[in-house]
Amino acid sequence: MPLGVKLGDQQRGSSAAAAVPVKTSFPDGPLGQSSRTVALNILCFSVLTFLITLGAGTAVVLSNHSELVNGSRRTRDPISLPLPVPIALAVIGG
């Protein structure tokens, strides 16, 4: 629509707008993937992020810096990690 033209000034019943087909849905997904592939990608992403979070949290809890995690107690034989490593793991997993 040109600038300065009001909606009331346009012709009504114009066939130009009706001749252009508009695709309103994606039968195979937005990237041409099937819905099964999209669901599998979401599932894999969710499992991977859960495992990363679990692994980072477990490493911090089992380290000698377990006080970074609320409610955890020191283990008998902690993993000795320099301080920046558990902080980075807490940021990644948190």
N, C-alpha and C positions, 0 to 999 in steps of 0.2 A: 504494500500500500504506500503510495507516495506521501511524503510529509505534507502536512497541512490539509489533508483530505479527511473529512469527517465520515463516520460510518454511514450516516444518513444520506450522503451524497453518492454512494455507490449504487450501481444497478442491482436490483433484486431479481432473483431468478436467473442469474447468469449461469450458463451451462459450462463455463470455463472451470469453475471450481469443482463441479460434479464430475468432470471428465478425468480428473487426476485421481488414480486409485491411491488410497492411503493404507499402508500396512500397519495394522494396530496391534498385532500379536506376533510372537516369534514361535512357530510350531516346533522348531528344533533348538530353541534357546537363543540368546542374543548373539552368540559367536558361531552359530551354525552347528553347535554340539547338541547331541540328544540329551534329553532330560536325565537319562541314566548316567551319562558321562559327567554331567554337571553335579549330580548327587554324589557320585564317586569322588570327584574332585573336592567337594565340600567335606565329605567324610575323611578323606586322606589328610586334608589340611587340619581338621579338628583333632584327629589322632596325633598328628605330628606336633601341633602346638601343645597338646596335653603332655606328651612325652618330654618335650623340651622343658616345660614348666616343672614337671615332676622330677626330672633329672637335676635341674638347677637347684631346686629346693632341697632335694636329698643330699646333694653335694655340700650345700651350706650347713645343713643340720649335722652331717657327719664330720664336719671340719672342726678345727679348734676355735672357730669363730661362730659357734652355734648360737651365741647370744644375740646375733643379728636377727634371728627368727623368734618371734614372740612365742613363749610357752615351751620352747625346746630346752632340753637339759644336755649337759656335756656327756659325751659318750666315754666309755672306758679307754678306748684306743682311738682318739680322733685322727682324722687325716690332717696333716700339717700343710696348710696353705698360707701363702703370704696374703696380707690383708686386702690388697686390691682385687684379688681373684674372687673371694666370697662376696665382696661388694658388687662386682660386675655380675656375678651369678644371681644375686638377689635382685638386681635391676632387670636382668633378662627374664627371670622367672616370676617377678612380682607384678 
